[in-house]
Amino acid sequence: MHRSRSTWRAIGTSVVLIASLVHCSDRVTAPTPAAPGVHLSLDAATLPSAATPGQVRKLAAQRGIGALQPPHPVRPALVRLGQALMFDPILSGNHDITCATCHFPTYGTGDTHSVSIGTGGTGLGPTRIPPAAGFLGRNAPPLFDLGTLKHAFWDGRVEVDAQGHFHTPAGAQLTPEMTHVMEFGALSAQPLFPPAAAAEMRGSSGNELASIPADDYTDIWAGLMRRLGNIPAYRRMFEQAYPGKKFDDMNFAYASNAIAGFIVSKLTFTNAPWDRFLRGQNSALTPAQLEGAQTFLTLKCSVCHNGPTLTDDKFHDVAVAQIGPGDGNGASGHDDFGRFNVTGNSADLYRFRTTPLRNVELTGPYGHDGAITSLRGFIEHYSASDQALLNYDPSQLEPALQSTLLDNQQEILQQRDTLLNGVVLTPEIVDKLMAYMSALTDDAARNLSGLIPASVPSGLPVPHP
C-alpha cells in the first residue's frame, strides 16, 4: 500500500542518507557519495532539537502539503445509487460477493487479509475463507481520499493523463460516451473492472457472464446493465441520479461513476488533527505528533508522500517481499511485476503506486501484497531494507499464506533504489514517525458502520460482520 524512497541531506561535513517513510521511491541524486565502507545511519542527532508549530507549517508548505479540502458536494441521488451498487451482490456473477466485501467500512475499507479473497469465498473480513482456487494476487487498497488521484489500482492500470484522457485495460471499449459520464477522474473508471474479472467477481462458471471472453468488456458491462435493468428500483435510482437520462440509454459507466461518487462523498475525511493544525489550531497536535511531523518533513519522507493526500501518485520499488499467488509473472507465475505489466518498461519492474497516508493506521496489512502486517513493521522495513527483504519472516502472515514467500529477492533488489542502501532508522525515529501517523487519522473514519445499508434493490443479502 504505501511507497517510500530516500534522499540525501548534507549535515556539516558529513552526508547522511535519509529514508522516507512508507512506500515512496523517486530516484533523487545524491550531492556527494559517501566514501567506500562508510556506514550511513540516521538517528536523533540529525534532527532539530525541538519542534515548533511555525517550523512544521513552513516545512509542510515547502513540501506542498496543506489541509485536505472537502470535495465538491455530490448529489444525494448519485450517492444513494453508488451506495446500493457498492453493497449489492447483483454485480457479481454468482451473487456471492460485492465491491464492499473487499473494501468493507468496518475494516478500514479493506478486508483485513494480506491479499484479498474473491468470488467463491465465504464469510467476511477476518473470518473470510478462500475458495479452492485460493486468494487473489494483491491487497485490497484503502478507499480513503481517492478523488484527486490520477491512477487507480496498485499498478495504475486505470489512469487519467494530463490531457484528461483515460487509459485502461479496456482500450477503445471505454468509449467517449462512457468517459463523458465520469465525474471523479480515474476513480470513476476503477469500478468498471472488478465486476469484469473472473476471479474477483464475475466467476468462471455458473452464470450468464462467466462464458464471455475476459477481454470483452463491452459484453460484460452490457450484461451487468441488463441485470440492473431487470430491477425496477434500480431503473428509478439511475434516472434520479442522472436527471433527464433514460435508463435504457445508459451504460455501465453510469454505475461505475455512481460508486465513485459514493466513495468521494462518504470516504473523504478532512478533519484529522493534521488538518486542524494546518488550518491554524496549534493544540490539534500533541507534542509527540508535532515532533513526529517535523521528523517526517525534515527527513523528507514527503519526497513521495506529498500534497494534501500525502501521495505523489507515482510508482516505486521499495523491496517488499512477494507473497501470495502473485499476478502471473515470472517462471513460477507467482511473481508480480507491478507497473511493468502496464507499461512494458523494465524500469517499472516491481514498482507499485504510492498510497495516500491518511487514516493509514486503520488500513493494514501494508504493501501491494500485504506482506507486512503492522504499520510499525512497515516503517521499520526501511531500516536496512535490503536486509529486511532478505530476512523477511512470513510467520506474521495468516497460516494459509505463510508458505507462499517467493524466492525472488535478488530480482527485487536489482530494482530497488540504491539510495536506500545503508539507511538505519533508530527506534526513537520510528516512534516519532508513528506519532505523526496517528495525527493523520480522522476520528470520523474510525466507525463507518453507518455506511452499510439495511437492504439493496436486488433483495440479495447485504454483507455484515
ABEGO torsion letter per residue (X at the ends): XBBBBBBBBBBEABBBBBBBBGGBABBBBBABBBBBGBBBBBBAAABBABBBAAAAAAAAAAAGBBBBBBBBBBBAAAAAAAAAAAABAAABAAGABBAAAABBAAAGGBAGBABBBBBGBBEBEAABBBBAAEBBABBBBBABGAAABABBEAAGABBBBAAGBBBBAAEAABBAAAAAABAAEAAAAAAAAAAABAAAAAEABGBAAAABBAABAAAAAAAAAAAAAABAAAAAAAAAABBGBBAAABBAAAAAAAAAAAAAAAABBAABAAAAAAAGBAAABBAAAAAAAAAAAAAGAAAABBEAAGBAGBBBBAGBBBBEAEAGBEAAGABBAEAAAAAGBAAABGBBBBBBABGAAAAOBBEAAGABABAAAAAAAABGAAAAAAABBAAABBAAAAAABBBAAAAAAAABBAAABGBBBBAAAAAAAAAAAAAABBAAAABAAAABBABBAAGBBBBBX
